[in-house]
């Protein structure tokens, strides 16, 4: 087999069309398979045919080629060989010339349909190479990884309210008071489900029952009987409410002192120690939040630098995989996609449009990380590849040699090396990106990633290791 490669123009752009099309980056592979080499494929085709036909005097699949050729002719076997062998020759040519395919090639058979050398051309859409100006100056905003005084005060107030006590008062109710109610709501003379109860303790101002409900309670004293119309929350039709207020209570909060802290919060012996513990807890929660969004914010900022149009074939391929993965995940939970759409209030078009946005970002990130790797001269060594095989083996509980053989058998080593290279590019960005909080104040990188970061590479463009 001989194969040559050359750049190719997109025939769709040259053709007259009312709708403009996005140009594709194409190469053309021209492949020639000599007669002797293709004859072996014809032999295989005859063996395949022999297993499918029955001839008197021969066991199934044992009829020799000459007999089959005499019975059914050479043309049928040649066509079978063309159908089976051309994809294999194409795959070999793609490997030989390191063609980075992103879509199924368009194949045209140019010779050898009836006899002679087999010749075909494959128009291959390849991954475009882009540049990403400004990647070295990325600025990423993360949640501030430290508790503020306001957040500490809110936590203290929440604990005070948890340990507060209700005291009856002889005055009209106001927002924040607790009232004991007998509640009845009807619509067309029928009780409204969930809105008929006695001795219900309710905090005025929560706004749980209906629009304007709390306004009627504000200013009402114990013994008041109220009647009004309102639209219950979660409905669209008005209902008739009858409310009796039997008690009004206010929340009395304890005074926070060192003694109160020591008596009620045994693990702390002073107000200062308690506030510091709150600061540590809230700060750790915010730090974890910042770490969880870190990689996504970095890749999102990188994707924003890509202003070139991305190949629709890559977006469509990623989108198809996302839809399939989502459907599989839902099915594993016993949920049909139709149920999911109904529960979330989405139409199929809304669902696809939402995933397409993610796919477009994933493609931009893929192209941009490759560009960063090239610009920074990053490479993948044999040791890098071996280390990745070991990591995959540990995750899948397989020996390294077995993992390597699977990747080699499936022609997936090149894809794996590309993923390693993208991870290296992401590592470079993580080490160089400027980190700030929402106020623009710098965040120490070591706070987010530590002295030795091992951040999670499982973002949108991850390579599937399960080959």
C-alpha positions as CSV (number, residue, x, y, z in Angstrom):
1,X,0.0,0.0,0.0
2,X,1.2,3.5,-0.8
3,X,-0.4,6.6,0.6
4,X,0.3,10.3,0.0
5,X,-1.1,13.3,1.8
6,X,-1.8,16.8,0.6
7,X,-3.8,19.9,1.8
8,X,-7.2,20.1,0.4
9,X,-9.8,22.9,-0.1
10,X,-13.3,22.5,1.3
11,X,-15.6,21.8,-1.7
12,X,-18.6,23.1,0.2
13,X,-17.1,26.6,0.3
14,X,-16.4,26.7,-3.4
15,X,-20.0,25.4,-4.2
16,X,-22.7,28.0,-4.7
17,X,-24.9,28.1,-1.6
18,X,-27.5,30.5,-0.2
19,X,-26.3,29.7,3.4
20,X,-22.6,30.4,4.2
21,X,-20.7,27.4,5.6
22,X,-17.9,27.3,8.1
23,X,-14.6,26.2,6.3
24,X,-13.1,23.0,7.4
25,X,-9.4,22.2,7.7
26,X,-9.0,19.3,5.3
27,X,-6.3,17.0,3.9
28,X,-6.6,14.5,1.2
29,X,-5.1,11.0,1.5
30,X,-4.5,9.3,-1.8
31,X,-4.0,5.5,-1.4
32,X,-3.0,2.8,-3.9
33,X,-3.2,-0.9,-3.1
34,X,-1.3,-3.1,-5.6
35,X,-2.9,-6.1,-7.2
36,X,-0.9,-8.7,-5.3
37,X,-1.7,-7.1,-1.9
38,X,-5.4,-6.7,-2.7
39,X,-5.6,-10.3,-3.9
40,X,-5.1,-11.4,-0.3
41,X,-8.1,-9.3,0.6
42,X,-10.1,-11.1,-2.1
43,X,-9.0,-14.4,-0.6
44,X,-10.4,-13.3,2.7
45,X,-13.6,-12.2,1.0
46,X,-14.0,-15.7,-0.6
47,X,-13.5,-17.3,2.9
48,X,-16.2,-15.1,4.3
49,X,-18.5,-16.0,1.4
50,X,-17.7,-19.7,1.8
51,X,-19.1,-19.5,5.4
52,X,-22.3,-18.1,4.1
53,X,-23.1,-20.4,1.2
54,X,-23.7,-24.2,1.0
55,X,-22.2,-26.1,-1.9
56,X,-22.8,-29.8,-2.6
57,X,-19.8,-31.9,-1.6
58,X,-18.2,-29.3,0.7
59,X,-18.6,-28.7,4.3
60,X,-19.8,-25.2,5.3
61,X,-16.9,-22.8,4.9
62,X,-14.6,-25.3,3.2
63,X,-15.3,-24.7,-0.5
64,X,-12.1,-23.6,-2.2
65,X,-11.7,-20.2,-3.9
66,X,-11.6,-21.6,-7.5
67,X,-14.9,-23.4,-6.9
68,X,-16.6,-20.3,-5.5
69,X,-15.1,-18.1,-8.2
70,X,-16.6,-20.5,-10.8
71,X,-20.0,-20.5,-9.1
72,X,-20.5,-16.9,-8.1
73,X,-17.8,-15.0,-10.1
74,X,-15.0,-12.8,-9.0
75,X,-17.0,-9.5,-9.0
76,X,-19.0,-10.4,-5.8
77,X,-15.8,-11.3,-3.8
78,X,-14.0,-8.2,-5.1
79,X,-16.9,-6.0,-4.0
80,X,-16.9,-7.7,-0.6
81,X,-13.1,-7.1,-0.3
82,X,-13.5,-3.5,-1.2
83,X,-16.1,-3.0,1.5
84,X,-14.0,-4.7,4.1
85,X,-10.5,-3.7,3.2
86,X,-10.7,0.0,2.3
87,X,-11.5,1.1,5.9
88,X,-8.4,-0.9,7.1
89,X,-6.2,0.6,4.4
90,X,-7.5,4.1,5.3
91,X,-6.8,3.5,9.1
92,X,-3.3,2.4,8.2
93,X,-2.7,5.5,6.0
94,X,-4.1,7.7,8.8
95,X,-1.6,6.2,11.3
96,X,1.2,6.4,8.8
97,X,0.7,10.1,8.2
98,X,-0.4,11.0,11.7
99,X,-3.7,12.5,10.6
100,X,-5.6,13.9,13.5
101,X,-9.1,13.0,12.3
102,X,-12.1,14.8,13.9
103,X,-14.8,13.4,11.5
104,X,-15.5,10.4,9.3
105,X,-13.6,10.8,6.1
106,X,-15.3,11.2,2.7
107,X,-14.0,8.3,0.5
108,X,-14.1,8.2,-3.3
109,X,-13.0,5.0,-5.1
110,X,-11.0,6.2,-8.1
111,X,-9.7,2.9,-9.5
112,X,-9.8,-0.9,-9.1
113,X,-13.6,-1.4,-9.0
114,X,-13.4,-4.3,-11.5
115,X,-9.7,-5.1,-11.8
116,X,-6.1,-3.7,-11.3
117,X,-4.7,-1.8,-8.4
118,X,-7.2,-0.4,-6.0
119,X,-7.1,3.4,-5.7
120,X,-9.1,5.7,-3.5
121,X,-9.0,9.2,-2.1
122,X,-10.1,10.1,1.4
123,X,-11.1,13.7,2.2
124,X,-10.2,14.0,5.9
125,X,-11.3,16.8,8.3
126,X,-8.5,17.4,10.8
127,X,-8.3,19.2,14.1
128,X,-7.4,22.9,13.4
129,X,-4.3,24.4,15.0
130,X,-5.0,27.7,16.7
131,X,-3.1,30.3,18.7
132,X,-4.4,31.8,22.0
133,X,-3.0,35.3,22.5
134,X,-3.1,36.3,26.2
135,X,-3.1,32.9,27.8
136,X,0.0,33.8,29.8
137,X,-1.9,36.6,31.6
138,X,-5.1,34.8,32.6
139,X,-6.9,36.3,35.6
140,X,-9.3,34.1,37.4
141,X,-11.8,35.1,40.1
142,X,-12.5,32.7,42.9
143,X,-14.6,32.9,46.1
144,X,-12.6,34.5,48.9
145,X,-11.1,31.6,50.9
146,X,-11.5,33.3,54.2
147,X,-14.6,34.0,56.4
148,X,-15.7,37.7,56.7
149,X,-16.8,39.3,59.9
150,X,-20.3,39.5,58.5
151,X,-20.4,35.7,57.9
152,X,-19.1,35.1,61.4
153,X,-21.8,37.4,62.8
154,X,-24.4,35.6,60.8
155,X,-23.3,32.3,62.2
156,X,-23.4,33.7,65.8
157,X,-26.8,35.1,65.2
158,X,-28.1,31.8,63.9
159,X,-26.9,30.0,67.0
160,X,-28.5,32.6,69.2
161,X,-31.8,32.1,67.5
162,X,-31.4,28.3,67.8
163,X,-31.0,28.7,71.5
164,X,-33.5,31.5,71.9
165,X,-36.8,31.1,73.8
166,X,-40.4,32.2,72.9
167,X,-42.1,34.5,75.3
168,X,-45.8,35.5,75.1
169,X,-46.4,39.2,74.6
170,X,-49.5,41.3,75.0
171,X,-49.1,43.4,71.9
172,X,-49.8,43.2,68.1
173,X,-47.6,40.8,66.1
174,X,-44.7,42.2,64.1
175,X,-42.3,40.6,61.7
176,X,-40.1,38.1,63.4
177,X,-42.7,37.2,66.0
178,X,-44.2,33.7,66.3
179,X,-48.0,33.4,66.2
180,X,-50.1,30.4,66.9
181,X,-52.8,30.0,64.3
182,X,-56.0,28.1,63.4
183,X,-56.0,28.2,59.6
184,X,-58.7,27.3,57.1
185,X,-58.5,27.9,53.3
186,X,-61.2,27.1,50.8
187,X,-61.8,27.4,47.1
188,X,-65.4,27.2,45.8
189,X,-66.4,25.8,49.2
190,X,-63.8,23.0,49.1
191,X,-60.8,22.9,51.5
192,X,-57.5,23.7,49.9
193,X,-55.1,20.7,50.6
194,X,-52.4,21.5,53.2
195,X,-54.0,24.8,54.3
196,X,-56.3,23.7,57.0
197,X,-54.7,23.2,60.4
198,X,-55.0,24.0,64.1
199,X,-52.4,25.3,66.7
200,X,-49.9,26.0,64.0
201,X,-46.8,28.0,65.1
202,X,-45.7,30.3,62.3
203,X,-43.0,33.0,62.1
204,X,-44.4,36.2,60.7
205,X,-42.4,37.3,57.7
206,X,-41.5,33.9,56.3
207,X,-43.9,34.3,53.4
208,X,-44.6,30.6,53.2
209,X,-48.4,30.5,52.9
210,X,-49.6,33.0,50.3
211,X,-48.8,36.4,48.8
212,X,-49.9,39.1,51.3
213,X,-50.6,36.5,54.0
214,X,-48.0,37.9,56.4
215,X,-49.3,41.5,55.8
216,X,-52.6,40.5,57.4
217,X,-50.9,38.9,60.4
218,X,-48.7,42.0,61.0
219,X,-50.6,44.1,63.6
220,X,-52.9,41.3,64.7
221,X,-53.2,40.5,68.4
222,X,-54.1,37.3,70.2
223,X,-57.8,36.6,69.7
224,X,-58.0,38.3,66.3
225,X,-60.1,36.6,63.7
226,X,-59.1,37.5,60.1
227,X,-60.8,36.8,56.7
228,X,-59.3,37.6,53.4
229,X,-58.6,36.3,49.9
230,X,-55.1,35.4,48.7
231,X,-53.4,33.2,46.1
232,X,-51.7,30.3,47.9
233,X,-48.0,29.8,47.1
234,X,-47.5,27.4,44.1
235,X,-51.0,28.0,42.7
236,X,-52.6,30.5,40.4
237,X,-56.2,30.7,41.8
238,X,-57.3,32.7,44.8
239,X,-58.6,31.1,47.9
240,X,-60.7,32.3,50.9
241,X,-58.7,32.4,54.1
242,X,-60.1,32.3,57.7
243,X,-57.4,32.8,60.4
244,X,-57.6,32.9,64.2
245,X,-54.6,34.2,66.1
246,X,-54.5,32.5,69.5
247,X,-51.1,33.6,70.7
248,X,-48.3,36.1,69.9
249,X,-44.8,35.3,71.1
250,X,-41.5,37.0,70.5
251,X,-38.1,35.4,70.3
252,X,-35.9,36.4,73.2
253,X,-32.2,35.8,72.3
254,X,-29.5,35.1,74.8
255,X,-26.7,37.6,75.4
256,X,-23.5,36.2,74.1
257,X,-20.8,36.3,76.7
258,X,-17.8,34.1,77.6
259,X,-19.9,32.5,80.3
260,X,-22.8,31.7,78.0
261,X,-20.4,30.2,75.4
262,X,-18.8,28.1,78.1
263,X,-22.2,26.9,79.4
264,X,-23.9,26.2,76.1
265,X,-21.0,25.4,73.7
266,X,-18.9,23.1,75.7
267,X,-16.1,22.8,73.1
268,X,-15.3,26.5,73.5
269,X,-14.4,28.4,76.7
270,X,-14.8,32.0,75.4
271,X,-16.5,34.1,72.8
272,X,-13.3,34.8,71.0
273,X,-12.5,31.1,70.8
274,X,-15.9,30.4,69.4
275,X,-15.7,33.1,66.8
276,X,-12.3,31.8,65.7
277,X,-13.8,28.3,65.3
278,X,-16.6,29.7,63.2
279,X,-14.0,31.6,61.1
280,X,-12.0,28.4,60.6
281,X,-15.1,26.3,59.7
282,X,-16.6,28.9,57.3
283,X,-13.1,29.6,55.8
284,X,-12.5,25.9,55.1
285,X,-15.9,25.6,53.4
286,X,-15.2,28.6,51.2
287,X,-11.7,27.3,50.5
288,X,-13.2,23.9,49.4
289,X,-15.6,25.8,47.2
290,X,-12.8,27.8,45.6
291,X,-10.9,24.6,45.0
292,X,-13.9,22.9,43.5
293,X,-14.4,25.6,40.9
294,X,-10.7,26.4,40.3
295,X,-10.0,24.2,37.3
296,X,-13.4,25.0,35.7
297,X,-12.7,28.7,36.1
298,X,-9.3,28.4,34.6
299,X,-10.5,26.4,31.6
300,X,-13.5,28.8,31.2
301,X,-11.2,31.8,31.1
302,X,-9.0,30.0,28.6
303,X,-12.0,29.2,26.4
304,X,-13.0,32.9,26.5
305,X,-9.7,33.7,24.7
306,X,-10.7,31.5,21.7
307,X,-12.4,33.8,19.2
308,X,-12.0,31.6,16.1
309,X,-15.0,29.5,15.1
310,X,-14.7,25.9,16.3
311,X,-15.4,22.9,14.0
312,X,-19.0,21.9,14.1
313,X,-18.0,18.3,13.7
314,X,-16.1,18.4,17.0
315,X,-19.0,20.1,18.7
316,X,-21.5,17.6,17.3
317,X,-19.4,14.7,18.3
318,X,-19.0,16.0,21.9
319,X,-22.7,16.8,22.1
320,X,-23.7,13.3,21.0
321,X,-21.4,11.8,23.7
322,X,-22.9,14.2,26.4
323,X,-26.5,13.3,25.4
324,X,-25.7,9.5,25.5
325,X,-23.9,9.9,28.9
326,X,-26.8,11.8,30.4
327,X,-29.3,9.3,29.2
328,X,-27.2,6.5,30.6
329,X,-26.8,8.1,33.9
330,X,-30.6,8.8,34.2
331,X,-31.4,5.2,33.2
332,X,-29.0,3.9,35.9
333,X,-31.2,5.8,38.4
334,X,-34.4,4.4,36.9
335,X,-35.4,7.7,35.2
336,X,-36.4,8.0,31.6
337,X,-35.2,11.0,29.7
338,X,-38.9,12.0,29.1
339,X,-39.4,12.0,32.9
340,X,-36.3,14.1,33.4
341,X,-37.4,16.7,30.9
342,X,-40.9,16.9,32.5
343,X,-39.5,17.2,36.0
344,X,-37.0,20.0,35.0
345,X,-39.5,21.7,32.8
346,X,-37.3,21.5,29.7
347,X,-38.2,20.8,26.1
348,X,-35.9,18.5,24.2
349,X,-34.6,21.6,22.3
350,X,-33.8,23.4,25.6
351,X,-32.0,20.3,26.9
352,X,-29.9,20.0,23.7
353,X,-29.2,23.7,23.6
354,X,-27.9,23.6,27.2
355,X,-25.6,20.7,26.5
356,X,-24.4,22.3,23.2
357,X,-23.1,25.3,25.2
358,X,-21.0,22.9,27.3
359,X,-19.8,21.1,24.1
360,X,-18.7,24.3,22.5
361,X,-16.7,25.2,25.6
362,X,-15.1,21.7,25.7
363,X,-14.0,22.0,22.1
364,X,-12.5,25.5,22.7
365,X,-10.7,24.2,25.7
366,X,-9.3,21.2,23.8
367,X,-8.0,23.4,21.0
368,X,-6.6,26.0,23.4
369,X,-4.8,23.6,25.6
370,X,-3.1,22.1,22.6
371,X,-2.1,25.6,21.5
372,X,-0.6,26.3,25.0
373,X,1.3,23.0,24.9
374,X,2.8,24.0,21.5
375,X,3.6,27.6,22.6
376,X,5.3,26.4,25.8
377,X,7.2,23.6,24.1
378,X,5.6,20.9,26.2
379,X,6.1,17.3,25.2
380,X,5.2,13.8,26.4
381,X,8.0,11.4,27.2
382,X,8.0,7.7,27.3
383,X,8.2,8.0,31.1
384,X,5.1,10.2,31.1
385,X,3.2,7.6,29.0
386,X,4.4,4.7,31.2
387,X,3.3,6.6,34.4
388,X,-0.2,7.1,32.8
389,X,-0.4,3.4,32.0
390,X,0.4,2.7,35.7
391,X,-2.3,5.1,36.9
392,X,-4.9,3.6,34.6
393,X,-3.9,0.2,35.7
394,X,-4.3,1.1,39.4
395,X,-7.8,2.6,38.7
396,X,-8.9,-0.4,36.7
397,X,-7.1,-3.0,38.8
398,X,-5.1,-4.3,35.8
399,X,-1.4,-4.8,35.1
400,X,0.5,-2.1,33.2
401,X,1.3,-4.4,30.3
402,X,-2.4,-5.4,29.9
403,X,-3.4,-1.7,29.9
404,X,-0.7,-0.9,27.3
405,X,-1.8,-3.7,25.0
406,X,-5.4,-2.6,25.1
407,X,-4.4,1.0,24.1
408,X,-2.1,-0.3,21.4
409,X,-4.7,-2.7,20.0
410,X,-7.3,0.1,19.8
411,X,-4.9,2.6,18.3
412,X,-5.6,4.8,21.3
413,X,-2.0,5.6,22.4
414,X,-1.9,8.8,20.3
415,X,-5.2,10.0,21.9
416,X,-3.8,9.2,25.4
417,X,-0.6,11.1,24.6
418,X,-2.7,14.1,23.5
419,X,-4.6,14.0,26.8
420,X,-1.4,13.9,28.8
421,X,-0.1,16.8,26.8
422,X,-3.3,18.8,27.5
423,X,-3.0,18.0,31.2
424,X,0.5,19.3,31.2
425,X,-0.8,22.5,29.5
426,X,-3.4,22.8,32.2
427,X,-0.8,22.3,34.9
428,X,1.2,25.2,33.3
429,X,-1.8,27.4,33.4
430,X,-2.6,26.5,37.0
431,X,1.0,27.5,37.9
432,X,0.8,30.9,36.1
433,X,-2.8,32.1,36.3
434,X,-3.4,35.2,38.5
435,X,-6.0,34.4,41.2
436,X,-8.2,37.1,42.8
437,X,-11.2,37.2,45.0
438,X,-14.5,39.0,44.0
439,X,-13.1,42.3,45.4
440,X,-10.0,41.9,43.2
441,X,-7.6,41.2,46.1
442,X,-4.9,38.6,45.2
443,X,-5.3,35.0,46.5
444,X,-2.1,33.1,47.3
445,X,-1.8,30.2,44.8
446,X,-0.5,27.9,47.5
447,X,-3.7,28.5,49.5
448,X,-5.7,26.9,46.6
449,X,-3.4,24.3,45.2
450,X,-0.9,23.7,48.1
451,X,2.8,23.3,47.7
452,X,2.4,20.2,45.6
453,X,-0.9,20.5,43.6
454,X,-2.6,17.4,42.3
455,X,-5.7,19.1,41.0
456,X,-8.4,17.1,39.3
457,X,-8.0,16.9,35.5
458,X,-11.5,15.5,35.1
459,X,-12.9,18.5,33.2
460,X,-14.9,18.8,30.1
461,X,-12.4,17.6,27.6
462,X,-11.2,14.5,29.4
463,X,-10.1,11.5,27.4
464,X,-12.1,8.3,28.0
465,X,-9.6,5.7,29.3
466,X,-12.0,2.8,29.0
467,X,-10.9,1.5,25.6
